[in-house]
């Protein structure tokens, strides 16, 4: 093997080794939802109070906006942020955009995150106290 080919092979090995080292630990979920909030800092507090999420990371801009946050729920993880002062969450977007209002006419969540919780009845009763919007009663049928 020539010197040039040997160097290329060495670089490739180094890149593969670096990629393996950079891969998340096996306890990290394979899929992590990333969610935008108009007020990410308030979302961190609300998700803790409403669903028992545990905050594991918080990075804010000098102005106090959430640039990156992470929260765990059981063995799951979500990442959240406030993209910019101009960002509109779905509810606000529906208020100012006719097309978004049309998207929201279906009787289910268009975009969302499924979170399994222990004590479903307890969570369901607690949700209105923390201003969660209840879309339907608890259902036993699929998707349930």
N, C-alpha and C positions, 0 to 999 in steps of 0.2 A: 504494500500500500504506500502510495506517495505521501510526501510531507503534507501537501494540501488536503488530501483525502483523510489523513490521520487527524489533522486539525479540525476538519469538519465533523468527523466522528466524535472527537472529544467534546466539541461544542454541543453537539446533539445530545450526548450523554449528560452533560452538565444541565442542559435545559430540561431534559426529562427528570433528572433528580430534583431540580428546583421546583418543577411543577408538582411532583409527588409531595415535596415538603410543604408547598403552599396549599395543598388540598385540605379542606376542612376535616377536623377530627371526626371519627366515626360516630360520635354522639350528636353531631350536627345533622339536622334534618336534610334530606336530599332536595326538598323544595321549601323555599322560604318566601311567603307572601311579603311584598313590599307595598305599603299603603301610604297614600298622601293625605294629609289633614291640613285644613286652613290654619289650625292652631295645634301643632304637634305636641307642644309642651302640655297643653290642657288634655290632649288625647292620652298621653302617658298616664296622667292622674286618673282620668275617667276609666280607662281600661283596667287599671289596678282596682279601683273601687267597684266597678260594675261586674268584672269577671274574674278578679283575682290574678291577673297577669302580674308577673314579676319583672320589674325593670332591670335590665342587665347592661345597658349602655345609653348614654345621653351626651350628644355633642350639639352645642348651640352656637349660633353666630354671635358676634358682638352685640347685635340688636336684640338678642334673646330668642330668635327663631330656631326651631329644631332643625338642624341640618342632617342629623342621623340619630335614630333611637332604636333600641332592640328590647323586646319583651319576650319572656318565656311564659308558656302556658302548658303545664304538664311537660311532655317531651317535645312540644312544638315551639317554634320561634317565629316571630314576625319582626319586620323592620319597618320603621315609619319615619316620616319627615314632613316638613312644610316646604314644598319646592320653591315657592317665591311668594311675595306679597300679592301677586296677581292670581294665584291659584284659587279656583273655586271647587269646593267639595261637591258631591252629587246633588245634595239638597239645594245649595245655593245656585248651582248651575241650572237646575230645573226652574228656579224662580226667574232667571234672566234669559233663558234660552228655550224657544218653542220646540226645537228638535229634541232637546233633552227631556222636556215634558212628555213628548210622544214616546220616547224610549221607556219611560217609567210607567206606562199604562198597563204593563203586564202585572199579574198578581204574584210575582215572585221577585227575588233579588236578582238584578242584572249582573252586578259584580259584588262579591262578598267573600268572606272567609268563614269556613265552618270550624267551630271550636267545640270539641267534646268536653263536657263538664260533669263532675260528680254532683249529685243533688240537683237534678234538673228542675224539680218543682221549687226548690229554694231559690235558685237563680231566677226562675221565671217570676216569682213573687217579688224578688229584690229589684229586678230591672227597672220598673217604673220609678222607684225611689231615687235612682241615679239618672233619670231622664232618658232611659233607653226607650226607643220607639218599638212597641210590640206590633208586629204585622199580622200575627194569627195566634190562635191558641196552640197549645202543645198537641201534636198529632202523633198517632201510633202507626199510621200507614206509611208506606214508602213515598217519598224518600225519608219522611219522618223527622 
